[in-house]
Amino acid sequence: MRLINSHARVRVPATSGNLGPGFDSMGMAHDLWDEVAVTLTTGASRVVILGEGSQTLPRDESHLIVQTIKTTLERLGAPSSGIDLVCRNKIPHGRGLGSSAAAIVAAIMLVKGLIDRPDALDEAAMLKLATEFEGHPDNAAPAIYGGATLSWGEGDGLETARLNVSPNVKTALLVPNEVLPTSQARSVLPSAVPHRDAVFNSARSALLVHALEHQPELLFAATADKLHQDYRADSMPKSAAMLEALRAANWPAVISGAGPTILVFAHIDAPMAKILGEQGFRVINSTQVRGAHFVDDNGNVQS
């Protein structure tokens, strides 16, 4: 594998994993983007970070995107070099919106733009590699494919289907100020769950696919969960209380990924957004979006 370009630029969307009952298997992309540009150099790697994470993320070889670029190049047998990286981040970190998956997918996509055989990193190959780095596909899949996705299998047997989501499905993100590391959110999950809860989620996951594609009016029932959200409630009391209040009012709402952001399957109007803002939640109405893609230096989408 050879490097034939020294520069590439990509955009990657925020994502919600789980979508309620589809634990570690279902996800959805949102109209909220990180944009990352790489330039290969002969010196040490340097990272410029604008926006989210500008005060906390590393600016050297330890940056997740730099590490993933170098690892991906090594996997492909391509030469490595110094990396100049410019990250314009809009995806909040530690909020359950797939920021780490976006970084990993951005890195793999950037490598695709640098090598002489981009077909070696088609969508399926990108997903398998990203899932290996990330640990599970629920965020990586929609970041790559766009829209809503369902993934199954593991390793070389990993597969993903992009759902044909109804245009009547609307979404909104309720983003709190608090952060919750994914590792902390996962640490409170039990090693086993009651059989009845597994049966419950199995039925609701199947219903969720049907509701997203054909009957959005069933989304409230389809987004019920017994596998992870209740166990995580004490780790995000503010979001858990808001989720309970929304569902008591028949809003189809779930925790986005590991939280604490809430995903609502509806648009939030300005008066309600103001009320939610007063309670510490920033509202972002979203639409169905494509997955990661290349852009030129003016931000125009490249084919």
C-alpha positions as MATLAB code, in Angstrom:
seq = 'MRLINSHARVRVPATSGNLGPGFDSMGMAHDLWDEVAVTLTTGASRVVILGEGSQTLPRDESHLIVQTIKTTLERLGAPSSGIDLVCRNKIPHGRGLGSSAAAIVAAIMLVKGLIDRPDALDEAAMLKLATEFEGHPDNAAPAIYGGATLSWGEGDGLETARLNVSPNVKTALLVPNEVLPTSQARSVLPSAVPHRDAVFNSARSALLVHALEHQPELLFAATADKLHQDYRADSMPKSAAMLEALRAANWPAVISGAGPTILVFAHIDAPMAKILGEQGFRVINSTQVRGAHFVDDNGNVQS';
ca = [
       0.000    0.000    0.000;
       1.360    3.441   -0.971;
       0.566    6.964    0.132;
      -0.388    9.042   -2.898;
      -1.862   12.091   -1.144;
      -0.442   14.200    1.652;
      -3.692   15.905    2.655;
      -7.295   14.892    3.324;
     -10.302   16.399    5.086;
     -13.464   14.679    6.391;
     -16.694   15.364    8.252;
     -18.169   12.820   10.665;
     -21.590   13.041   12.377;
     -22.535   12.694   16.015;
     -24.408    9.495   16.779;
     -26.704    7.966   19.377;
     -26.143    4.343   20.282;
     -28.735    1.878   21.614;
     -31.849    3.917   20.708;
     -33.399    2.513   23.868;
     -33.808   -1.281   23.592;
     -31.224   -1.899   20.828;
     -28.307   -2.156   23.256;
     -24.890   -2.135   21.526;
     -26.529   -2.915   18.169;
     -28.646    0.020   16.981;
     -27.629    3.612   16.346;
     -28.508    6.814   14.517;
     -26.513    9.713   13.026;
     -27.338   13.355   13.774;
     -26.860   16.704   12.066;
     -23.958   17.677   14.328;
     -20.466   17.300   12.905;
     -16.759   17.121   13.617;
     -14.497   18.182   10.739;
     -10.916   16.931   10.675;
      -8.069   17.718    8.269;
      -4.748   15.882    8.106;
      -1.487   16.862    6.423;
       1.439   14.438    6.393;
       4.775   15.942    7.447;
       8.330   14.855    8.145;
       8.396   16.191   11.693;
       6.648   15.347   14.949;
       2.876   15.170   15.010;
       0.966   18.314   15.931;
      -2.715   18.769   16.701;
      -4.843   21.921   16.581;
      -8.229   21.611   18.301;
     -11.030   24.126   17.830;
     -14.364   23.817   19.626;
     -15.271   20.859   21.823;
     -12.327   19.372   23.695;
     -10.019   22.319   23.022;
      -9.213   22.586   26.729;
      -8.866   18.891   27.502;
      -7.673   16.829   24.527;
      -3.967   16.109   23.902;
      -2.115   17.813   21.069;
       0.561   15.216   20.366;
       1.016   11.567   19.395;
      -1.392   10.482   22.140;
      -4.411   12.080   20.435;
      -6.925    9.360   19.505;
      -7.083   10.374   15.833;
      -3.292   10.438   15.485;
      -3.013    7.022   17.129;
      -5.763    5.567   14.941;
      -4.270    6.980   11.731;
      -0.892    5.457   12.547;
      -2.400    2.102   13.544;
      -4.534    1.959   10.395;
      -1.566    2.787    8.158;
       0.410    0.048    9.884;
      -2.427   -2.475    9.384;
      -2.462   -1.662    5.667;
       1.311   -1.900    5.338;
       1.548    1.770    4.367;
       4.394    4.005    5.560;
       3.771    6.337    8.470;
       5.010    9.878    8.989;
       4.477   12.959   11.070;
       0.880   14.185   11.193;
      -0.472   17.721   11.297;
      -4.086   17.508   12.412;
      -6.709   20.268   12.582;
      -9.920   19.307   14.406;
     -13.020   21.483   14.340;
     -15.196   19.734   16.894;
     -18.898   20.307   17.440;
     -19.734   16.921   18.986;
     -19.824   17.288   22.803;
     -17.520   14.920   24.684;
     -18.652   12.590   27.451;
     -22.332   13.117   26.583;
     -23.260    9.864   24.823;
     -23.034   11.331   21.326;
     -20.309    9.114   19.889;
     -17.378   11.536   20.048;
     -14.798    8.746   20.331;
     -16.435    6.753   17.525;
     -16.436    9.905   15.393;
     -12.709   10.368   16.046;
     -11.946    6.757   15.103;
     -14.090    6.863   11.958;
     -12.542   10.220   10.988;
      -9.058    8.725   11.304;
      -9.866    5.669    9.172;
     -11.605    7.843    6.584;
      -8.583   10.159    6.437;
      -6.321    7.194    5.746;
      -8.685    6.166    2.942;
      -8.090    9.573    1.403;
      -4.307    9.203    1.563;
      -3.675    5.727    0.145;
      -3.489    4.443   -3.432;
      -6.148    1.759   -2.849;
      -9.125    3.394   -1.130;
     -11.202    0.292   -1.961;
      -9.265   -1.459    0.818;
     -11.288    0.681    3.213;
     -14.824    0.272    1.930;
     -17.683    0.780    4.397;
     -17.645   -2.826    5.641;
     -13.873   -2.786    6.194;
     -14.086    0.583    7.932;
     -16.790   -0.694   10.268;
     -14.874   -3.817   11.253;
     -11.754   -1.790   11.964;
     -13.632    0.938   13.840;
     -15.501   -1.649   15.909;
     -12.233   -3.340   16.798;
     -10.882   -0.009   18.065;
     -14.174    1.163   19.654;
     -15.386   -2.140   21.101;
     -18.938   -2.150   19.693;
     -20.613   -0.975   16.472;
     -23.678    0.980   17.603;
     -21.972    4.383   17.177;
     -19.415    3.513   14.512;
     -22.004    2.080   12.089;
     -24.210    5.192   11.769;
     -21.095    7.392   11.719;
     -19.995    5.476    8.588;
     -23.302    4.622    6.896;
     -25.458    7.532    8.072;
     -29.125    7.352    9.024;
     -30.142    4.608   11.442;
     -28.345    1.278   11.503;
     -28.669   -2.213   12.948;
     -25.497   -4.261   13.455;
     -25.006   -7.911   14.365;
     -22.211  -10.478   14.553;
     -18.632   -9.785   15.566;
     -15.121   -9.891   14.155;
     -15.055  -10.897   10.495;
     -18.738  -11.802   10.795;
     -19.842   -8.269   11.687;
     -22.679   -7.014    9.462;
     -24.738   -3.826    9.321;
     -28.043   -2.895    7.706;
     -29.033    0.716    7.116;
     -32.692    1.162    8.009;
     -35.094    2.867    5.626;
     -36.303    5.384    8.216;
     -39.637    7.058    7.569;
     -39.392   10.766    6.677;
     -41.974   11.343    9.419;
     -39.437   10.401   12.099;
     -38.018   13.545   13.739;
     -35.356   13.713   16.432;
     -34.046   16.123   19.031;
     -31.070   15.947   21.373;
     -31.274   17.251   24.929;
     -27.651   17.858   25.889;
     -26.915   18.559   29.582;
     -23.853   20.317   30.958;
     -22.777   17.238   32.911;
     -20.468   14.629   31.450;
     -20.468   10.873   32.021;
     -17.504    8.772   30.859;
     -18.626    5.690   28.942;
     -16.421    3.504   31.138;
     -18.292    4.693   34.222;
     -21.674    4.138   32.582;
     -20.689    0.587   31.601;
     -19.290   -0.247   35.024;
     -22.734   -0.158   36.654;
     -24.304   -2.677   34.286;
     -24.953   -6.161   35.720;
     -23.244   -9.233   34.319;
     -26.637  -10.928   33.901;
     -30.248   -9.779   33.573;
     -33.572  -11.545   34.237;
     -34.845  -13.634   31.332;
     -38.104  -11.648   31.269;
     -36.152   -8.419   30.739;
     -34.226   -9.963   27.840;
     -37.533  -11.085   26.299;
     -38.963   -7.589   26.806;
     -36.052   -5.913   25.018;
     -36.035   -8.468   22.231;
     -39.644   -7.614   21.403;
     -39.122   -3.860   21.725;
     -36.017   -3.919   19.498;
     -37.972   -5.664   16.757;
     -40.808   -3.190   17.201;
     -38.341   -0.294   17.023;
     -37.170   -1.325   13.551;
     -40.795   -1.503   12.383;
     -41.699    1.817   14.017;
     -38.727    3.658   12.494;
     -39.462    2.359    9.019;
     -43.246    2.147    8.873;
     -45.169    3.326   11.947;
     -43.573    6.210   13.860;
     -46.680    6.388   16.036;
     -45.395    3.213   17.741;
     -42.087    4.798   18.768;
     -43.151    5.391   22.364;
     -43.777    1.691   22.968;
     -40.795    0.727   20.807;
     -38.279    2.773   22.809;
     -38.942    1.146   26.192;
     -35.880   -0.541   27.728;
     -35.072   -2.791   30.682;
     -31.434   -3.720   29.967;
     -29.388   -0.614   30.718;
     -31.136    2.716   31.352;
     -32.497    1.965   34.843;
     -29.136    0.585   35.952;
     -27.434    3.817   34.872;
     -29.971    6.190   36.407;
     -27.973    6.881   39.579;
     -24.961    7.859   37.437;
     -26.978   10.611   35.712;
     -29.793   11.628   38.093;
     -30.693   14.835   36.244;
     -31.061   13.076   32.883;
     -32.821   10.099   34.463;
     -35.379   12.406   36.072;
     -35.934   14.266   32.802;
     -36.292   10.992   30.890;
     -38.883    9.782   33.401;
     -40.824   13.045   33.097;
     -40.768   12.951   29.297;
     -41.954    9.364   29.098;
     -44.662   10.045   31.712;
     -45.929   12.664   29.251;
     -45.798   10.053   26.417;
     -42.737   11.450   24.667;
     -40.700    8.688   22.908;
     -37.436    9.478   24.647;
     -34.328    7.425   25.474;
     -30.848    7.946   26.843;
     -28.448    8.569   23.952;
     -25.761    5.907   24.131;
     -24.225    5.797   27.587;
     -25.703    9.231   28.380;
     -26.308   11.687   29.800;
     -27.786   13.234   26.605;
     -31.434   12.371   25.940;
     -32.652   11.502   22.447;
     -36.289   12.357   21.735;
     -38.032   11.044   18.627;
     -39.740   14.365   17.941;
     -38.780   17.955   17.252;
     -38.844   20.341   20.211;
     -40.511   23.704   19.605;
     -39.062   26.996   20.837;
     -41.256   27.394   23.975;
     -40.437   23.887   25.203;
     -36.761   24.358   24.294;
     -36.712   27.454   26.498;
     -38.167   25.495   29.422;
     -35.657   22.695   28.929;
     -32.856   25.250   28.698;
     -33.851   26.652   32.066;
     -33.451   23.128   33.435;
     -29.939   22.782   32.016;
     -30.562   21.020   28.688;
     -29.453   22.462   25.342;
     -31.877   21.381   22.619;
     -30.615   20.425   19.156;
     -33.268   19.434   16.631;
     -31.806   17.052   14.079;
     -32.578   15.450   10.729;
     -31.534   12.268    8.987;
     -27.991   12.691    7.691;
     -25.399   10.850    5.648;
     -22.328    9.225    7.157;
     -18.689   10.323    7.116;
     -17.558   11.952    3.882;
     -14.730   13.920    2.344;
     -14.881   17.701    2.009;
     -12.562   20.159    0.294;
     -10.786   22.952    2.144;
     -13.817   25.194    1.652;
     -16.086   22.659    3.332;
     -17.767   21.547    0.105;
     -18.728   17.862   -0.102;
     -16.522   15.810   -2.408;
     -17.881   12.861   -4.361;
];
